[in-house]
Each structure stands twice: as structure tokens, then as C-alpha cells.
Amino acid sequence: MQFIVIEDFTGCDRKEIYRRFGERGRLKPDELVVHHSWIAADMSRCFLLVEADDVTLLQRWVIEWSDLVEFEIVPVATNKDMVAALASHL
């Protein structure tokens, strides 16, 4: 499955976030694939497109950052896949 992950840095210690990232990387399980990531112009949020076969991979990753970052995780599908899934109902 693919997910849009929104990391919200509002009210967080951004210097500590970037320090940890610089020292230890994303701290994600190897099986969790990050396809793309974007940072908001004001550096308040990061948006990532990730893929995982097991949602617990996301949970393991969130635990590594939960002291510094708020997460929103949204399961997503491509338009093409959604149209195919709904084709018999249209």
C-alpha cells in the first residue's frame, strides 16, 4: 500500500529534528520505501509518499520520532487503480 505521510513540525524543536536526522537518518525500517518527499517552504511540515506491505512498519517508524514530530498518515491509491477498482460499480 501507498501512504501520504505528513510530518508536522509545528511547535516542535526543528533544530533537534534536523540534528537527529543528520546523525541517524530517517530511522525507518528498510522495508518501508520512501518514493518522494517534499518540505513546506516555511519548513513547518514534510510530505512523503511511502510504500509498505505492512502498516506496522509505519508504526515502528513513527515511534522513532514521536517525541519530536506529529504524524498524519493517509492511505492512498492512484486514480487509475481507483477507477479499475470501481469499474464494476459504475
N, C-alpha and C positions, 0 to 999 in steps of 0.2 A: 504494500500500500504506500501511497504517497501522502505527505503531510506538509502543510504550510506551518512552520513554527515561527511564532513571533516572540522574540526575546525583548522584554520591556525593561529598560534601564532607568526609568523614571524613579527618582527618589533613592537610587542605588549609588554606591561608590564606584563611579565609572573608572577611576584610576585603578582601583583594586581589580575590577573586571578585566581590564586590559593587561594588568600586571600578571594575573593568573593565566590568561590566555597566552601571553608571551612566554611564560615559564613552562606551562604544562600543556598548551594546545587546547583543542576543543573538549578534551576529556570525554569523548563519545566512544561507545563500543565500536569496534572495527566493522561490524556488520551493518551499522547504521550509515547509509550513504547520503552525503550532502551533495546535491546536484548543483545548487546555486545558493548564494547568499548576497544580500543587499543590506546596507546600513542607511538609515534615515539621515538626511542632510544635517539634522541637529544632533545626531548621534544618540538619540533617545531610544531607538529601537533597532533591532536587526530582524530581517525577514529571511527565512531559509526554506528552500524546497528540499525535503529529505525523503528517503525511502527506507522502509523497514518491513520485513515479513512478520515481525513480532513486536507488538506495541510495548512490551516490557523493555525493549532496547531504548525506546524514548524515555521511559520512566527511569532507567538506570542513568541516562544522560542528565535528565532534569535534576536528579538527586545531587549530582556533582556541582551544580550551580545554584541550587535553591536558596542558598544563604545570601546570594548576591543579585539574582535575576528572577523576574516574574515571567512565566511562560504561558502562552496560549498555543494550543496545538489543534489544528483543524485538518481532519481527513479530507482529501480532495481527489477528484478524478478528472481526467481530461474531458473536454466537450465531446470528442469523438467516442470515447468509452461510454460516456453517459448516454449519448444518443443510441449507441448499439444496445445498451442495457435496457433502454426504454422502448426500443423499436416495436416490440410486440404489443405494447400498450398504447401506441399512438394510432 
